[in-house]
Structure formats: structure tokens, C-alpha cells
């Protein structure tokens, strides 16, 4: 009888552990929705230095309604490059008031060579990467606001 109780407790602990780990893994993805008027995108958040460094590297494709939102601790002039990025992107710089301040349209992968850094000379707290052509398709312009 003691062995059965012990096995039930052990099994319960294992199930609880698995449940906690699955929730932690789901929370690490941190997907959120951002919108420009009626145009919404599900975005992965890049909040840590490591997440921001990796960004969308090595991704072969991204759904039309997806993107990545880089969140910086402070508003500043943040530079981006396309090293190891396999898909063309629109890169949208957004200030702390959630207003678009610059758009780098159709940024192309740079391959193994020297990569050009994109630094628009405007302060941003957020940078949103979407598939190339998206900003033209939705008519996004400087001054537009976004909501999460």
C-alpha cells in the first residue's frame, strides 16, 4: 500500500513538473499582438540583449501576419543589420510615444559578406520587423501610431 501511495505521489510530482515547464516554455515565446489601425500582427518579443542580437536570424520564412518587436530599455539610436537573416524585411523604428519615426523598406539579407548597418538617426524605443513589402501594402507612414 505504501508503494502505491509513493508511486501516486511521484507521478503527481512529475505531472506537476511537466505542467510548470510547459507553461515556462510558452511564456518564453512571449507573443503579443501589435496593430497599426486595422492592420494587426502577432509578434515575438525581443526584450533581452540575447534575444535582440539573434532577432530573426536563420529564419527561412515568416507568415504575413507575423513579425518581431524589439523592445529597448531606453529610447535611443539603435542600429540593425541583416547578418544571417535569410528573408527581406521592412524595419520600422517607433519612438516612446509609439509613433513611427523611420521605415527601412525592403532591407535585404547580406549573406556572408560585410553587412551594412541601418541607423536612421532618429531615437526609437521599439523596432518592428515585418516581411518586406508589408509597410507599402498597409500604407504605413511616418507619424502613424501603433498599439499593443
N, C-alpha and C positions, 0 to 999 in steps of 0.2 A: 504494500500500500504506500509506503514511504517513497519507493522508487517511482510510482505512478505520479504522486504529488510533485516530486522533484522534476520529473520529465515535463509535466504540465507547466510548472514554473519556468523551467528552462526554455521551453517552446514559446511561452508568453514573452519572455525577455528577448528572445531572438526576433519575434514578430515586431515587438516594440522598437527594437534597434533598427530593423529594416524600414519601418514606417518613418522613423526620425531621419534616417539617411536619405530616403526618397524625397522627403519634404525639403531637406537641406539642399539637395541637388536641384530641385525645382526652383528654390529661392535664388540659387546662384545664377540661374539664367536671367533673372530679373527682366522679363519682357514687359514693356509698357506700350501704351498707345499714345501717339502724338498726332495732332491734326493742324492743318492749315485750312481754315474754314471747313468745307465739307470733305476735304481730302485727308484721310487718316491712314496711318502706317503703324504696324506693330514693330517696335524697335527693341533691340537688345541694348542694354545699358553698359557703357564702358566708363566706370567710375574710378577704378584704381589705376595706378600708373601701368601696371602689367596689362590690364585689360585695354587701356588706351594704346599701349605700344603694339599689341597684337592686332587690334582692330579687326578688319575684315581680311587679313592676310590668308592666303591659301584657299579662299572660298572660290569655288568654280561657278557658282550661280547664286542668285538671291531672288526670291519671289518679288513680284511687282509691288506688293503691299507691305514689304519688309524693309528694314534699314537698321542702322546702328547710330545711337545717340551717345556722343562723348560728353561727359559732364565734368567740368573742371571746378576745383575748389574756389578759384578766383577768376574774375574776368581778366583777360589778357590777350596778347597777340600770340595765338597758338599756331604753330606750323604743322603741316601734314605732308606726307609723301605717299607714293604708291608702290613702295618696295614690297615685293612678294604679294601684291594684290593682283588677282587674276581677272577681275571684272572692272569695266569702266564705271565711274561713279560721278554723281553730282554731289558736291561737298558744300554744305550750307552752314555759314557762320551766323550765330544768333547771340545777341547780347543778353545781359542780365534782365532786361525788360522783356525778353522773349520776342525780340524784333529781329528780323533778318537784316544783317548788315553787309553780307557779301555772299556771292554764289560763284563757286568754281564749277562751271558746267563741263561735263564730258571729260573728266580727268582720266587719263589713260594709264594703264599699267606700264611700269618702266622696265620690267624684265630684270635681268641680272646686272645691267649697267648702272651708271650713276643716275640717281633719281633726283628730279627737280623737286625742291621743297616749295609748297604752296603756303605763302604767308601774306594774307591780304592787307596787312597794315591797319586792321581795324580790331578793336577789342571784342572778344566773344567769351561767353561763359559756357556755351553749348556749341557743338558742331555735329551736324546731322549728315550722315552718308546714306544716299539713296541710289538706286540704279541710274545710270546715265540716261538723260532724256526725260526724267521724271519732272524736273522743275519746269521744263518747257511744256510738257504735257498738261500739267496742272496750272500753268500760268503764274508760277511763283515769282515774286518780285521783291526787290529791296524794300524794306519797310513793312512787309507782311508780318503778321504775328502768328506764333504757334502756341498750342495749348497741349499740356499733357494731362 
